[in-house]
Amino acid sequence: MQVTRELFDDVMVPNYAPSSIIPVRGEGSRVWDQNDNELIDFAGGIAVNCLGHCHPALVAAVNDQASKIWHLSNVMTNEPALRLAKKLTDATFADRVYYANSGAESNEAALKLARRWALDNYGADKDQIIAFKQGFHGRTFFTVTVGGQEAYSDGFGPKPGAVEHVAYNDLEALKALMSERTCAVMMEPLQGEGGLVSPTADFVKGVRELCDEHNALLIFDEVQTGFGRLGSLYAYQDLGVTPDILTSAKALGGGFPIGAMLTTAEIAKHLKIGTHGSTYGGNPLACAVGEAVMDIVNTPEVLNGVKEKEAQFRAGLEAINAKYNAFSEIRGKGLLLGAVLNDKYQGRARDFMVASADNGLMALVAGANIVRFAPSLIITDADITEGLARFEKAVAQIVNA
């Protein structure tokens, strides 16, 4: 069978509009398409491929576990799931782990747990969930409702109730909305899809204090920010604020689908037997890969390296902008960065992404006005330099058109 981009239109639901490029193999931070054209990967599968493509330790973990046992369901537990859970709890505030297959499922579990915790402890009236405008928490009906982007949540009928939104970094607006009816506040410790928006120190601290004041849970969605992306294992560890529930996915599996919800023993006890579940959650293959990822990422070498590579990225992007004046700022943290387009190029982020691909670079967007970068955490300095050179060609192509 000849596999072409046209085949996508014949056999796939049209909710995506993928590039004409079809990658067929990858190594490190480089991939090759069907025609053996090489691209440098600054996209990372949307902050997923934290160790690049086909990292030897991850390939070994898959191969080793694949020859042992693939799937059991949660009628029985398995060794990789327990080993990874132990490493996650040892490295974080959490005592307990729930496994899922994705960030959306992890967030769904967190929201259901928060509602059940509130019901058990305070009664049915404590049901309000507050989240932030321009947030993103997944595509299930519950998580897309909690995410603060109507473009994703509208058009599917009545939404789950008792969900409200305020502006990110607006502590006064949150304070005005919160009450004893609030059961949880859900936030990203750096908004990803919403524009690479970092929280102020006062905002994060204030959210924690308001949750404590109103007996509400603080849920950190670390699906995109977690697992080394910002330079610490989880972003909360650099913010001086500890959530009650944390969700993880994307980089947790380095490209293999896995998600996790982490919380304390006291909160976790409210998901009693039978209250929630996942057929594939915690399957041995995914957890074996996740353990291999964690053993590499949760090291000073990699985490400190993220901060060093951020500096290299920022310097390179600023140098490009000094020549072409296309960006108003470079936003984000660690290796989750965004070049914000200035007034002259408003709405053209996708044009920059397409031009990047034309020049051998995989990039992302975050909305219509930000070109986003989320490369491997261990991308080489040489690949950063070459990738930025290719991005400069893309910027020149747009600016000089």
C-alpha positions as CSV (number, residue, x, y, z in Angstrom):
1,M,0.0,0.0,0.0
2,Q,1.3,3.4,-0.9
3,V,0.9,5.7,2.1
4,T,0.5,9.4,1.2
5,R,-0.9,12.5,2.8
6,E,-3.9,12.2,0.5
7,L,-4.7,8.9,2.2
8,F,-5.3,10.8,5.4
9,D,-8.2,12.7,3.8
10,D,-9.7,9.4,2.6
11,V,-9.6,7.5,5.8
12,M,-9.3,9.8,8.8
13,V,-11.9,12.0,10.6
14,P,-11.2,15.6,9.5
15,N,-10.5,17.1,13.0
16,Y,-6.8,17.5,12.2
17,A,-5.1,19.2,9.3
18,P,-1.6,17.6,9.4
19,S,1.4,18.7,7.4
20,S,2.2,17.1,4.1
21,I,5.4,15.8,5.7
22,I,5.2,12.2,6.9
23,P,8.2,11.3,9.2
24,V,9.2,7.7,9.1
25,R,12.2,7.5,11.5
26,G,13.9,9.6,14.1
27,E,17.1,9.6,16.1
28,G,17.9,12.1,18.8
29,S,16.5,15.5,17.8
30,R,16.4,14.8,14.1
31,V,13.7,13.0,12.0
32,W,13.6,11.9,8.4
33,D,10.5,11.9,6.1
34,Q,9.4,9.5,3.4
35,N,11.8,11.2,0.9
36,D,14.7,11.1,3.4
37,N,14.6,14.8,4.0
38,E,16.0,15.6,7.4
39,L,14.3,17.9,10.0
40,I,15.5,19.2,13.4
41,D,12.8,18.7,16.0
42,F,12.0,21.8,18.1
43,A,8.4,20.5,18.6
44,G,9.0,17.4,20.6
45,G,5.6,15.9,19.8
46,I,4.1,18.9,21.7
47,A,6.5,18.6,24.7
48,V,6.3,14.8,24.8
49,N,9.6,13.5,23.3
50,C,11.7,14.7,26.3
51,L,14.6,12.4,25.4
52,G,14.3,12.8,21.7
53,H,13.5,10.0,19.3
54,C,14.5,6.4,19.8
55,H,16.6,7.0,22.9
56,P,18.5,3.7,23.5
57,A,17.3,3.4,27.2
58,L,13.7,3.7,26.1
59,V,14.1,1.3,23.2
60,A,15.6,-1.2,25.6
61,A,12.8,-0.7,28.1
62,V,10.2,-1.4,25.5
63,N,12.0,-4.4,24.1
64,D,12.7,-5.9,27.5
65,Q,9.1,-5.5,28.8
66,A,7.6,-6.5,25.5
67,S,9.2,-9.9,25.9
68,K,7.7,-10.3,29.4
69,I,4.1,-9.1,29.8
70,W,2.1,-6.4,28.0
71,H,-1.2,-6.1,29.7
72,L,-3.1,-7.4,32.7
73,S,-5.9,-4.9,33.5
74,N,-6.2,-3.7,37.1
75,V,-7.6,-7.0,38.3
76,M,-3.9,-7.5,39.0
77,T,-1.0,-5.1,39.6
78,N,2.4,-5.3,38.0
79,E,6.0,-4.6,38.8
80,P,6.8,-1.7,36.5
81,A,3.7,0.2,37.7
82,L,4.7,-0.2,41.3
83,R,8.4,0.7,40.7
84,L,7.4,3.9,38.8
85,A,4.9,4.8,41.5
86,K,7.5,4.4,44.2
87,K,9.9,6.7,42.3
88,L,7.2,9.3,41.7
89,T,6.2,9.5,45.3
90,D,9.8,9.5,46.5
91,A,10.5,12.5,44.3
92,T,7.4,14.6,45.0
93,F,4.9,15.7,47.7
94,A,2.6,12.8,46.8
95,D,1.9,9.5,48.6
96,R,-0.3,7.9,46.0
97,V,-0.4,7.5,42.2
98,Y,-3.3,6.8,39.8
99,Y,-2.4,5.8,36.3
100,A,-4.2,6.8,33.1
101,N,-3.3,7.0,29.4
102,S,-3.1,10.7,28.8
103,G,-3.2,14.1,30.3
104,A,-6.9,14.5,29.7
105,E,-7.6,11.3,31.6
106,S,-5.3,12.3,34.4
107,N,-7.1,15.6,34.7
108,E,-10.5,13.9,34.5
109,A,-9.4,11.7,37.5
110,A,-8.2,14.8,39.4
111,L,-11.5,16.6,38.9
112,K,-13.6,13.6,39.9
113,L,-11.4,13.0,43.0
114,A,-11.8,16.7,44.0
115,R,-15.6,16.5,43.7
116,R,-15.7,13.2,45.6
117,W,-13.4,14.6,48.3
118,A,-15.7,17.6,48.7
119,L,-18.9,15.5,48.8
120,D,-17.5,13.2,51.4
121,N,-16.1,15.9,53.6
122,Y,-18.5,18.8,53.2
123,G,-21.6,17.7,51.3
124,A,-23.2,18.2,47.9
125,D,-23.2,22.0,48.0
126,K,-19.4,22.2,47.8
127,D,-19.1,21.6,44.1
128,Q,-17.6,24.7,42.4
129,I,-14.5,24.2,40.3
130,I,-12.6,27.4,39.3
131,A,-10.0,27.4,36.5
132,F,-8.4,30.1,34.3
133,K,-9.2,31.7,31.0
134,Q,-7.1,30.5,28.2
135,G,-6.2,27.4,30.2
136,F,-6.1,23.9,28.6
137,H,-6.8,20.7,30.5
138,G,-7.7,18.2,27.8
139,R,-10.5,17.2,25.4
140,T,-12.9,15.1,27.5
141,F,-16.2,16.9,28.1
142,F,-15.3,17.6,31.7
143,T,-11.7,18.7,31.1
144,V,-12.5,20.8,28.0
145,T,-15.2,22.6,30.1
146,V,-12.7,23.3,32.9
147,G,-10.2,24.5,30.3
148,G,-10.9,28.2,29.7
149,Q,-11.2,28.2,25.9
150,E,-14.7,28.3,24.5
151,A,-13.5,27.5,21.0
152,Y,-12.7,24.0,22.2
153,S,-15.7,23.5,24.5
154,D,-18.6,25.1,22.7
155,G,-20.8,23.2,20.2
156,F,-21.3,19.9,22.0
157,G,-24.5,20.6,24.0
158,P,-24.9,21.3,27.8
159,K,-21.7,21.4,29.7
160,P,-20.9,20.0,33.1
161,G,-22.0,22.6,35.7
162,A,-20.5,24.5,38.6
163,V,-17.3,25.3,36.5
164,E,-16.2,29.0,36.4
165,H,-13.2,30.9,35.1
166,V,-11.2,33.9,35.9
167,A,-8.2,35.6,34.3
168,Y,-4.8,34.0,35.0
169,N,-2.6,36.1,37.3
170,D,-5.6,38.0,38.5
171,L,-5.7,37.2,42.2
172,E,-8.4,39.7,43.1
173,A,-10.8,38.2,40.5
174,L,-10.2,34.7,42.0
175,K,-10.6,36.1,45.5
176,A,-14.0,37.6,44.6
177,L,-15.2,34.3,43.1
178,M,-14.1,31.9,45.8
179,S,-16.3,30.9,48.7
180,E,-17.0,27.9,50.9
181,R,-18.7,26.4,47.9
182,T,-15.4,26.1,46.0
183,C,-14.1,22.5,46.0
184,A,-11.1,23.0,43.8
185,V,-9.0,25.5,41.8
186,M,-7.2,24.0,38.8
187,M,-4.3,25.7,37.1
188,E,-1.3,25.2,35.0
189,P,1.9,26.5,36.7
190,L,2.7,28.0,33.3
191,Q,0.0,28.2,30.7
192,G,1.0,26.3,27.6
193,E,-1.7,26.3,24.9
194,G,-2.9,29.6,26.4
195,G,0.3,31.5,25.3
196,L,3.3,30.4,27.5
197,V,2.1,32.7,30.3
198,S,4.2,32.4,33.5
199,P,2.5,33.0,36.9
200,T,3.7,35.8,39.2
201,A,5.1,34.6,42.5
202,D,2.4,36.5,44.4
203,F,-0.3,34.9,42.3
204,V,0.8,31.3,42.9
205,K,1.3,32.0,46.6
206,G,-2.1,33.7,46.8
207,V,-3.9,30.9,45.0
208,R,-2.6,28.4,47.6
209,E,-3.6,30.7,50.5
210,L,-7.1,31.2,49.1
211,C,-7.5,27.4,48.7
212,D,-6.5,26.9,52.3
213,E,-8.8,29.7,53.5
214,H,-11.8,28.1,51.7
215,N,-11.0,24.4,52.3
216,A,-10.5,23.9,48.6
217,L,-8.1,21.7,46.8
218,L,-5.3,23.1,44.6
219,I,-4.9,21.0,41.4
220,F,-1.7,21.6,39.3
221,D,-2.0,20.5,35.7
222,E,1.6,19.6,35.0
223,V,0.9,17.7,31.9
224,Q,3.0,20.0,29.8
225,T,5.2,21.7,32.4
226,G,6.2,18.5,34.3
227,F,9.0,16.0,33.9
228,G,11.8,18.4,33.5
229,R,10.3,20.7,30.9
230,L,10.9,23.8,33.0
231,G,14.1,22.7,34.7
232,S,12.8,20.9,37.7
233,L,11.1,17.5,37.8
234,Y,7.8,19.3,38.3
235,A,7.2,23.1,38.1
236,Y,5.7,23.4,41.6
237,Q,9.1,22.5,43.0
238,D,10.5,25.9,41.7
239,L,7.5,27.9,42.8
240,G,7.5,27.4,46.5
241,V,3.9,26.2,46.5
242,T,2.7,22.6,46.8
243,P,-0.5,21.5,45.2
244,D,-2.9,18.9,46.7
245,I,-3.3,17.0,43.4
246,L,-0.8,17.0,40.5
247,T,-1.4,15.6,37.0
248,S,1.4,14.3,34.7
249,A,1.5,12.9,31.2
250,K,3.3,13.9,27.9
251,A,7.0,13.7,28.8
252,L,6.3,11.1,31.5
253,G,6.4,8.4,28.8
254,G,8.9,10.0,26.5
255,G,6.5,9.3,23.6
256,F,4.8,6.2,25.0
257,P,1.2,7.0,26.1
258,I,0.9,7.2,29.9
259,G,-0.6,9.6,32.4
260,A,-0.6,9.9,36.1
261,M,-2.4,11.7,38.9
262,L,-0.4,12.2,42.1
263,T,-1.9,13.2,45.5
264,T,-1.7,12.6,49.2
265,A,-2.9,9.5,51.0
266,E,-5.6,11.5,52.9
267,I,-7.1,12.8,49.6
268,A,-6.6,9.6,47.7
269,K,-8.7,7.6,50.1
270,H,-11.9,9.1,48.6
271,L,-11.4,7.2,45.4
272,K,-12.6,4.0,47.0
273,I,-12.7,0.7,45.1
274,G,-14.9,1.0,42.1
275,T,-15.3,4.8,42.0
276,H,-12.9,5.3,39.1
277,G,-10.8,3.2,36.7
278,S,-8.9,2.7,33.5
279,T,-8.5,-0.5,31.5
280,Y,-5.1,0.4,30.2
281,G,-4.0,2.7,33.1
282,G,-0.8,1.4,34.6
283,N,-0.1,-1.1,31.9
284,P,3.4,-2.7,32.2
285,L,4.7,-1.5,28.8
286,A,3.9,2.1,29.5
287,C,5.2,2.0,33.1
288,A,8.4,0.3,32.1
289,V,9.1,3.1,29.7
290,G,8.1,5.8,32.2
291,E,10.5,4.4,34.7
292,A,13.3,4.5,32.2
293,V,12.4,8.1,31.4
294,M,12.4,9.1,35.0
295,D,15.7,7.5,35.7
296,I,17.3,9.8,33.1
297,V,15.3,13.0,33.5
298,N,15.3,13.2,37.3
299,T,19.0,13.8,37.5
300,P,21.0,17.1,38.1
301,E,22.7,16.7,34.8
302,V,19.5,16.8,32.8
303,L,17.5,19.3,34.9
304,N,20.4,21.7,35.1
305,G,21.0,21.2,31.4
306,V,17.5,22.4,30.7
307,K,18.3,25.8,32.3
308,E,21.5,26.1,30.3
309,K,19.8,25.2,27.0
310,E,17.1,27.8,27.8
311,A,19.7,30.5,27.9
312,Q,21.1,29.3,24.5
313,F,17.6,29.3,23.0
314,R,16.8,32.8,24.3
315,A,20.1,34.3,23.1
316,G,19.6,32.8,19.7
317,L,16.0,33.9,19.4
318,E,16.9,37.4,20.6
319,A,19.7,37.6,18.0
320,I,17.3,36.6,15.2
321,N,14.8,39.2,16.4
322,A,17.5,41.9,16.5
323,K,17.9,41.3,12.7
324,Y,14.3,40.9,11.6
325,N,12.2,42.6,14.3
326,A,9.3,40.0,14.2
327,F,8.8,39.4,17.9
328,S,7.6,41.5,20.8
329,E,9.1,39.2,23.4
330,I,10.4,35.7,24.1
331,R,8.1,34.1,26.7
332,G,8.1,30.9,28.8
333,K,10.6,29.0,30.9
334,G,13.0,26.1,30.5
335,L,12.5,24.4,27.2
336,L,8.9,25.5,26.8
337,L,9.4,28.8,25.0
338,G,7.4,31.1,22.7
339,A,8.3,33.8,20.3
340,V,5.4,36.3,20.5
341,L,4.8,38.0,17.2
342,N,4.7,41.8,17.2
343,D,1.9,43.9,15.8
344,K,3.2,43.7,12.2
345,Y,2.8,39.9,12.1
346,Q,-0.4,39.3,14.2
347,G,-2.2,36.1,13.4
348,R,0.6,34.6,11.4
349,A,2.2,32.1,13.8
350,R,1.2,29.2,11.5
351,D,2.9,30.9,8.6
352,F,6.1,30.9,10.7
353,M,5.6,27.2,11.6
354,V,5.1,26.2,7.9
355,A,8.1,28.3,6.8
356,S,10.1,26.5,9.5
357,A,9.2,23.1,8.1
358,D,10.1,24.3,4.6
359,N,13.5,25.0,6.0
360,G,14.0,21.7,7.8
361,L,12.7,22.6,11.3
362,M,9.8,21.3,13.2
363,A,8.2,24.0,15.4
364,L,4.8,24.6,17.0
365,V,2.3,27.4,17.6
366,A,0.4,28.5,20.8
367,G,-2.5,30.3,19.3
368,A,-2.4,32.6,16.3
369,N,0.4,34.9,17.6
370,I,3.1,32.7,19.2
371,V,5.6,30.3,17.7
372,R,6.3,27.7,20.3
373,F,9.3,25.5,20.9
374,A,9.4,22.3,23.1
375,P,12.4,20.3,22.1
376,S,14.1,17.3,23.7
377,L,15.5,18.1,27.1
378,I,18.8,16.6,26.0
379,I,19.0,18.2,22.6
380,T,22.6,18.9,21.7
381,D,24.1,22.4,21.6
382,A,24.9,21.7,17.9
383,D,21.3,20.9,17.1
384,I,20.1,24.0,18.9
385,T,22.5,26.1,16.9
386,E,21.6,24.4,13.6
387,G,17.8,24.5,14.4
388,L,18.0,28.2,15.2
389,A,19.9,28.8,11.9
390,R,17.0,27.1,10.1
391,F,14.5,29.1,12.0
392,E,16.3,32.3,11.0
393,K,15.9,31.3,7.4
394,A,12.1,30.8,8.0
395,V,11.8,34.2,9.7
396,A,13.7,35.9,6.8
397,Q,11.4,34.1,4.3
398,I,8.3,35.6,6.0
399,V,9.8,39.1,6.7
400,N,11.3,39.5,3.3
401,A,8.3,38.2,1.4
